[in-house]
Every structure is written in C-alpha cells, then in structure tokens.
Amino acid sequence: MNNKTINIGLAGCLLSLLAVPQALASPDSAVSISVNGIEIFTDAPAYIQADAGVTYVPIRVVSESLGANVTWVESTNTAIISKSGTVLELTLNQPAAKKNGQAVTLEAPAVMQNGRLMVPIRFVSEELGVSISWDPDSRLINLGTAAANPLFAAGSGNDPQNIHNNAMVTEYNGWLYYANIGDSNKLYRMSLDRTVNVQLTDEPVTDISAVDGWVYYRIYEHREGKRTDAGEIYRIRTDGSSRTLLSEHETRHLFMRDGYLCYSRDKGMGSGPIYRMKLDGTDRTQLSGEDEEVFEMAPGGDSIYYTLSSGGLYRIDPESTESAAIDSDWYYDIRIVDGWLYYKDDKGYLHRMDLSGGGRSSIGDHPVGSFWIKDNTVYYEQMVEGKWSSSESRLYRSGLDGSNPTLLVDKVILNINVIGERLYYMTYETINSDVHQYADIVNTLSRMNLDGTHKQDLTSKTTNPFPDLLRKK
C-alpha cells in the first residue's frame, strides 16, 4: 500500500468547505476564505459546484489550516484526515465517507480538479468541530471566528481621513494593502506580521480602499507616464485577480459612501464636478454642476462637503443633488470628524467649526501639513511658518487645544494614515551618497503605535536627483 502523509500545520490558519444556498451557486463567482478573521489565499482556488450548491477547497487547505494530518492512500484513492481523535475517510467520487469507521452520507463527493483533490468543506469543517458561515455579499467563507473589518465604518473601505492623506494603506481581513514606495508605489498585500508580501498590480496606486473581497484604487500616473495625482479608477480581487477598469475619468478624492464610489473629476487645468457610481462601476451619475471646479471634498453625515478652486465651502445631498453654500472664504484640506469640519487656512493653520459654519476655534499655534484627528488628539506634520514644505517639518501629536505637543518622528513627513491603533507614515530624508556628489534621497513607509512605540520600517526606496551626472571618481 502506497500511503502519502501531509502534515503542514500552519498555526493560526483554518480552512474547509461550505455548502451555500442553491440560488447563490455560480461556478463563475469568486469565493474567498477567512479563518478567525484572517483572509487566506491558496494556490488552488476554492469554488462553488453549481449543481449541488457545495463549496470545494483543496485538501491541502485542511492540513495547513486545521493542523490536521492528511494521508493519501493511492490504491483506493482515499484521503484520510485525522485530528484530535477524529478520523475522516473520503474516497474520490464516492457519495459516502466514513467518520471513525462509520459510514456518513455526503452532500457531494471528493473530486479531482486540475490535478488537485478537492473536498466539500462544510462536511470536513463541521466534523472536525470548526464553525463555518457564509457572507453572500462578499462571497466570503468564514471559518472559526467570523471574519470582519471593524477598523472602518461599514462600506467605507478606508477612513476618509486617510483618503485626504492619499490613502497609501488600508487593512482588510487581517492583511495590509499598501502602495509600495520600494517598488514605484505599486499595490502590494502584506501580512500584518510582515512575513508574506505579494505584488498585486503593475501600476502605481493611491486612494486605496478594500471591502467585500475587492481592493479599489486610483492610478497614480497617466498612461503616457506623466506623474500626476489624478488617474483612472480600478478594482482588483484581494488575491490579485479580476482587475477591472471602473472609470476612465481622471479623478481625485476617491472614497466610498453607502455602496457608492464618490470622486471629483480632474479636467486638466482645474478639477471638475463630483460624480458617484456603484462599486461595480455602473450607474455613474454627475452630482454637481459641470462648471464647478471642485478643489476638495469630504463626506459628512448625509452630505458631501466640498470647496471650489475659486474659493467657498459648499455641501451637496448625493440623493437629491441639491447644493447649498456655507461660506465664501477659502478652506484647505477639509475633513469631517465626529460632527466637526476641520480645515486649514491659507497659511496652513488648523481650525475647526461645526457643520453649519459656527463654533469656530483654532488648533495649535503653528502651520501643519498632513494631519489626522482621533480621540481628541491631533497627529500632524508640524511645518515652519511661511513654508508649505520644509526639511525642518516633523511628526507630532497634541491635544485639540494644542496642549502637550509630543515629537513622534524626527524626520520629514510626507503623509500619515491611521488604522486602528497603528499610525502609518512616509518619511523623506537625504543621506551622503557613495556614488554621487549630491546626496541620495530616501523615502520610507513605516508604522508605529499611536503612542510612538514599536516603530517598524515596511518598505524603502533610495534615489538620486542626478543619477547620470556628477558621479564621484
């Protein structure tokens, strides 16, 4: 007898197969798998067998995710799965299995698919004592603790404050999706412990959001290679498949709201009107006037607040498209947090007011660059008076009244994003070059806890402004 034993046992993972209602069964639909809240990616995809309405996974998933031993008996084409005193026997194409030697009827047999033994996960998971559930909206199989993305409001895919800071990162189902500065800002997926790092796109990205098994983003450069902050909108499956163009418009400020993507169109010399569309790119609707050059925008309550390149603060109802002017003054870097509108004036000083335009107050006594508000604390890039960009800027935090300022990072900060209790930040520094007479430029994406502890560099890139000139002899 020729037996082969598999015992891979990756800790912290789980997997099995779930039967789903017949109405949901579709062989063309992607099926994702999450174990204890962490999305799992396999070399052979899980799929739904439409006729039986049963979900299949590769047998290897059982050993890797459940820590079970899997033995393949070639002479009888039988897989023997054992774990914690339970022994399951599934024979290829047979309608019955055995549990501890007793016959058990299967909803569907084990099958061979593209050279891989595939098993019905509901049977395996339940017989081994693993809870299982099905999310029809995201087509996600949840094993163990139900998968969830509690870091962001339902349907938001990322915090709007991160969108205002270019949304270089987001977390979804236990993975970090980020623009890899070390590889020209291409989209990557990284495990939170940094042991797995996978490239998903060949193009640079920004405004990253993730929801329902998809990652949404804007292209960070034109097709002809000209660098810009505007670009077409795409989505891609979390495993890097099914890349889909959603809008050919060159856009800015891409965020999610109530099952829609909202953005302002970039028309070249100035921004254009506000649009929204469903998450699959359908039902695209123009919300604001064609002649309105929207400079910045932010979701808040039932409205979208926005400014124009000619000045003024407005709000618009996405459902009725009715708009109203709030003030004619200039507002920069607007965002809505806990019912307050935060903004910078033309000198870079931070202020806030209520959504009706009243209750105005100033925050701090210095201009800021990128900033983030959380729990009555502001995290900010402290700038130098009269300079929008300076090698002297540093990352601080303080109270909303400017109290207790604390230096967090003693480097030039380009952007900050906050996810849960982690602060992600991008730095700029110059170092003496071993090759060029001019210093090298180093950009690094890092993260730390909100209290400034446990700093970790995730990715970095070193460049020189004069790569072919003034080389050292």
N, C-alpha and C positions, 0 to 999 in steps of 0.2 A: 504493500500500500504506500502510495507516494503522498505524504502529507506536507503541507507548507504552512508554517505558523507566522502570523503577523502580530507583533506587539509593539506598537509605536508609542501609544500612551502620552500624547502631549497634554500636559497639565493645563487646566483652565479652559479647555475646549470641550465641545459636546456636539454630537450630531446624530441624526436619524431621519426618518421619512414620515411625512404627514399625509394622510388622506384628506382631500379637500372636497367641498361640495361639487357635484357634477356640473352645476352651472358655471363654476369657476375654472373647470378643467380646460386647459388650452395648451397644446404642445408648442405653440409659438411664444408663450409668455415666459419671461424670465422668472426664476424662483431664487430668492436669496435665503440664506440661513443664518440665524443668530443664536448663539449659545451664551446663556447668562448675560445677555445684553451686549455681547461682542459679535460683530458680523464675521462670518467665516467664509473664506474663499478656497475652493477646491480645484484640482487640476482637471477633474471631470465634472461638468455641471449637473446640478440637480434638475429634475424636470418632472412635469405632470403628465401621466399617461391618461390621455383624454377619455378613452372608452371606459376605464374603470374609475377614473377620478382619484387616482392614487399617485402620490409623490414618491419618486425614487431618488436615492442617493447612492454614490459609490460605496461599496462595502468597506473600503479603506477608511472612510469617514468614521465608521463605527469604532474602529480601533484607535484612531487619532483623537476622537472627541470624547468617547466614553471610557477610554482607558481599558477597553475590553481586549481579550485575546481572540484573534480570528484565525482559525485553521481551515485551510482549503484541502479537501480530500478529492484528488483528481479522479480516482477510479469511479467515484459515484457522483461527481460534480456537485458536492455538498460543502457549504460553508458552515462551520461550527463556531458559534460565538459564545464565549463564556466570560462571566463577570460576577463576582460576589456570590458564588454558589448557584447561579442561574446559567443553564446551558441551552442555547437555541440552535436548531439544525434547519437550514434552509437549502433545499436542493433545487438546482437550476430548472426552471419551467414547471415545477411541481406545485399544485394548488394547496398542498398541506405542508406544514412544518412540524417540528417537534420541540416541546419545551420540557426539559428534564425527562425526556424519553416518552412523553405523552403527545399524541397527535393533536395538532391545532390547525383549524381551517384558516387559510389566508384570504384576504380580500383580493390579493394579486400575488403571483409568484415572483421569485427572484428571476431576473433576466440578464442576458448578456447584451450590452450596448457599446458598440465601438471598442470591443475588446475588454470592457470593464464589467465586472459583476455588479449589478445594481439591485438594491433591496428596498422593499417598501418600508419607509421609515416609521410610520405610525406603529406598526407591529413591533419592530425592534426596540424603539424607544420606550413604549409603554411596558413591554415585557421586562425591560431592564430597569424600570422604575423611574424613568425620566419624563417629567411633564412636557407637554407639547401643545402649541397653539398656532393659529394661523391668522395673519393680518391680511385680509383681502385687498386693502387699498394699496399697500406697498408690496404685496405678494411675498411676504416675509414669513418664513417658518421660525417660530420661537421655541427653543429648547431650553429647559431649565427655567430660570427667571425670565419673564417676558422681556424682550428687547424694547428699549425705549430711548428717546433722545431728549432727556429732561433739561438739557442746557439751554434750549431756546423755546420760545413760545411755539405752540402747535402751528405747523405750516409756515414758519418763518425761515427755516433752513439755516439761518445765522442771525445774530443780533444786528439790528440796523446801525448801531454804533460802530460795529466792525465794518459794515459796508461803507460808512463815511471815512473809515481809515483804510480803505482799499481791500478789506476782507481778504487778507493774504492767507488766512487759515480758517477752518471750521472743524468741528468734531461731529461724528455721526456713528452711532452703534459701535463705540469703542475704538474708532480709528480717527486719525488726524488726516485731513485732506488739506494740502497746502501748496502754495506757489514756491517752488524750489529755487531760491536765489542761486544755489550752486549749479543749477542747470537751466539757466536762462528763463526762470520763472515758469517752467513747465509744471503741470499739475501732477502731484505725487500723492500716494497713500502711504501713511506710516503708522505702525502700531504704536500705542502710547508709550510702550517701554523701549521704543526705537530699534527693536531687533529686526523688524521687517520694513522695508522701504521699496515701494514699487512705483515706477513711472506709469501714468495713465494717458497723458497727451503729449503730442509733439509741439504744441504751440504754447506760448506764454499766456498766463491767465490772471484774472483779477476778479473781484466781487464773487468769491466762492461761497456757495450755499449747498446744503445737502439735505434731502428729505425724500421719503418714500422710495429709497433704493436708487436715487439719482443724485448726481452732482451737477450743479448749474454754475456757469461762469461766463465772463466776457473775455473775448480775445484782447490781449494787451498790446497788439500791434496790427497795423494794416497788412493785408496780404502782400503788398509790394515791399514790405519790410520797414516802412517808416514808423518810428516809435511814436506812440500816442497813448492817451488814457482811454480811448474810445475803441469799440470793436463789436463784432457780431456776437450774438448770444447763442451758446450751445448748452447741451446737457449730455451726460455720459453716465452709463451704469457704474456703480461703485467698484465693479471688477474691471473697468476699462473698456467694456463692450458697448455697442449700440450708440456710438457718438452721433448726435443728431443736431443739425442746424435748426434753431428755433426762430431766429430773426436775423435778416441780413442787414438791418439798420445798424449804423454805427451809434453806439449808445453810451450812456453814463448812468451811474447811480442805480444799479440793478438790485432790487430787493424783492422779497416775497411778501404777499399780503393776502390772507384769506383764499388761498388756492390760485392766486394770480401772480404773475411776474410783472412788476412795475418798473419803468425806466424812462429816462428822458432821451430823446433822440439828438444826436450831435450832427448838426448840418454844416459843419466846416468852420466858418468864421465865428459862430456862436452856437449855443445849444438851441435845440428846437423844443417842440411840445412834449407833453407827458403821454405815454402810452401804457396800456396794460394788456396782457394776454394770459390765457390759461397755461398751466405748466407744461402742456404738450405743444405749445406754440400756436394753438388755434384761438379763434375768437379775439383777434387783435383789435383793439379799439383805441382811438385817439381821445384823450380826456381833456386836454387844454387846447387853447386856440393855436392855429397854425402859425400865427405871427408872434407867439410868445416864445422868447428865448429863455428857457428855464436854466438857471445857473446852478442851483442846488435844490434838493428835495429830501423830505423825510416823512415817514408815516407817523401818525399820531392820532389815537382814538379812531373815529370814523372817517378821518380826513387825511389828505396828503398836504403837507405844508411845503411851500416852495418859494424860491426867490427868482428874480429875473436879472439878466445881465445888465439891465438898465436901472436896477435897484427896486426895492419894495419887497414886502413879505405878504404872501397870499396863502389861502387854503382852498382846497377843492374836494368835493364829495365824489368819490370814484363811481358811485352808482348813478347819481343824477347829473354829474359833470358840472354842477353849479359851483362857481368860484366866488370868493369874496376877498377884498383887500383888507389886510390887518394894519399895515403901516407902510409909509413911503420911504423909510430910511433904508440904509444898507445893512445887510446881515450876511455873515460869512460862517461856513461850517456849521450849519444848523442841524439840530437833532432833538428828538423828544425823549425825555427820560422821566418816568414817574409823574406824568402830567405837567412837566415843565419844559419849556423850549430853551435850550442852551444855544448860545451863539457867540461868535467873536465880532468885535467891531473892526473898523478899517485899520487899526493899529495892532490888532492881534490880541487885545484884552478880552477875557472871558466874562460873559454875563449870562443871566437867565431871567425869564419872565414867565407868567402864566400864559395859557394858550389864547387868552383874549387880548393879550398885549399889555396887561397890567402887572403889578407886583415886581417891578424890575429891581435887580440887585447885581452888584459886581462880585466877581470871584477872584481873589488874589490881587496882587499889585505888580504883575509882570505879564508881558505877552506870552502866548503859548502857541505851539504848533499843533501836532496831533494830541487828542485828549480822549479820556474815557471816564464816565461817571458811574459809580457803583457804591451803594450803601453809604450815601452821604460823604463819599470820598471821591476826589478827582485825581486821576493819573494823567500826567501831562508832560509834554516836551517843553521845558522852560526855555524861552527864547531871549535874545538880547534886544533891548529897546531899539526900535528903528530898523531891525533886520529880520526879514521873513525867514532867512536861512543863515545859520551861523555855526562855525566849528565850535562855538562855546555853548551850544544848547545841550541840555542834559535831561534825563528822565527823573521826574519827581512824583511824589504824591502828597496831598494835603487834604484838610477838611474843605468843605464847600465854602467856608468863610475865609479860606486861605491859611487857617491855623495849622501848626505842626508840620511845616514842609519838611519832607524827608527825601534825600537823594537816594535813588534806587540803582541807576546805571550811569556811570561816569564816562559815557561815550555819546557821540552824536546819534540821535534817534531819528529814524525816517518814518516809522509807523508803529502803532501799538494796536493789538487786538486782545480782548479778554474773553476767555472761555471758562466758565465755572470759576474755579479758584486759581486758574493759571493766567498769567499775562505773557502774551507772545509779543516780541518786539524785534524790529530790524535796526541794525546799527551801521554806521559809516565811520571808518577810521582810515588813516593813512599810516603806512609803515615804510621804513627805509627799504629801498629795493636792492636786491643783489645783482640786478641786471641793468636797470635804468638809472639815469642821473636824477630823474624825478621819482617821487615816492609812489609806491603801489597803493591802490585803493582796495580796501577790504570791506565787503558787505556781508553781514552775518544775520541769519534768522535764529533767534534764541527764545527761551522761555524761562519763567521762574514763577514761584508762588507770589501771590499778591502782597505778601509781607516782605518781598525782596529776597527770600531764601531759595535755595536749590536752583541756582542758575544752571542752565544747560544750553549749549550751542547745538542747533539741529542741522544747519547747513550753512556753507560759506562760499564766497567766491572772491578771488583776487584778480584785479585787472590793473592796467596801466593806461593813462590817457594818451601816452605816446609810445605805443608798442614797437614801432619801427624806427623811432628817432632817439637820438641822444642815449645810445647804449654805452654802458661802461666798457672800457677797454680791458 
